Every structure is written in structure tokens, then in C-alpha cells.
Amino acid sequence: QVRLVESGGGLVQPGGSLRHACAAGGRLVSISTMGWYGQAPGNARELVAAIAGGGRTNYTDSVKGRITISSDDAKKTVYLQMNSLKPEDTAVYYCHAYGYPYNYWGQGTQVTVSS
């Protein structure tokens, strides 16, 4: 079993920044990839960014250049740094971990970008 506990999120003005953290606990040896998904109101949950073994990263096109995913293996924590935020970034952001054949999810944190 893997547990994911998120922190961060909140209300920010357009152009502002936020940092999320996702602390992982439990049976982590099985985990191969971690990442963040965003779910805007009325929309499906979609991948924002992911990081795999060796630090390989993947980003959806709409966030490239604005959002950075990183990990601290010693702290078993993955971070999502969000810069130059736009109103369309408003969503609930979920931490995700994948270890074949299971998907694990954090509780979700709300990000609202509004003036």
C-alpha cells in the first residue's frame, strides 16, 4: 500500500506562483512514476507533469515552460512548482503514483487563479 499526502494549493492572482508537495509513504519500492493530474470543473482528470526513474520528466504542452516537477528521494517527496499561473490553471490537483499494476492518488488540493 502507498500513501500520498499533499500540501500546497490555494488562491493566487494571475501571473503568480504556487508550490505543491506530495509526501509518499508505505511500500514505495514498487513505484516507478509519480506525477500530478489536474481536474477542472466539468472536465476529466488530466496529466500535468510526471517524473520517472532517473529524473525523466514529462509535461503536458499547456504547462511547458511554466511548471516544473522535481523530487527529493531522501524525503520521499515530489514537488510541483507552478509559475506564471493563468485562470485556466484553476483545478483540483492530485498527486499520483504508479507501481504496476496499481495507481495511487492523493487527496487533491484546490488551486484557484483569479484576480
Secondary structure as GFF3:
##gff-version 3
##sequence-region A 1 115
A	DSSP	beta_strand	2	7	.	.	.	ID=ss1
A	DSSP	beta_strand	10	12	.	.	.	ID=ss2
A	DSSP	beta_strand	18	26	.	.	.	ID=ss3
A	DSSP	three_ten_helix	28	30	.	.	.	ID=ss4
A	DSSP	beta_strand	33	39	.	.	.	ID=ss5
A	DSSP	beta_strand	46	52	.	.	.	ID=ss6
A	DSSP	three_ten_helix	53	55	.	.	.	ID=ss7
A	DSSP	beta_strand	57	59	.	.	.	ID=ss8
A	DSSP	three_ten_helix	61	63	.	.	.	ID=ss9
A	DSSP	beta_strand	67	72	.	.	.	ID=ss10
A	DSSP	beta_strand	77	82	.	.	.	ID=ss11
A	DSSP	three_ten_helix	87	89	.	.	.	ID=ss12
A	DSSP	beta_strand	91	99	.	.	.	ID=ss13
A	DSSP	beta_strand	102	105	.	.	.	ID=ss14
A	DSSP	beta_strand	109	113	.	.	.	ID=ss15
###
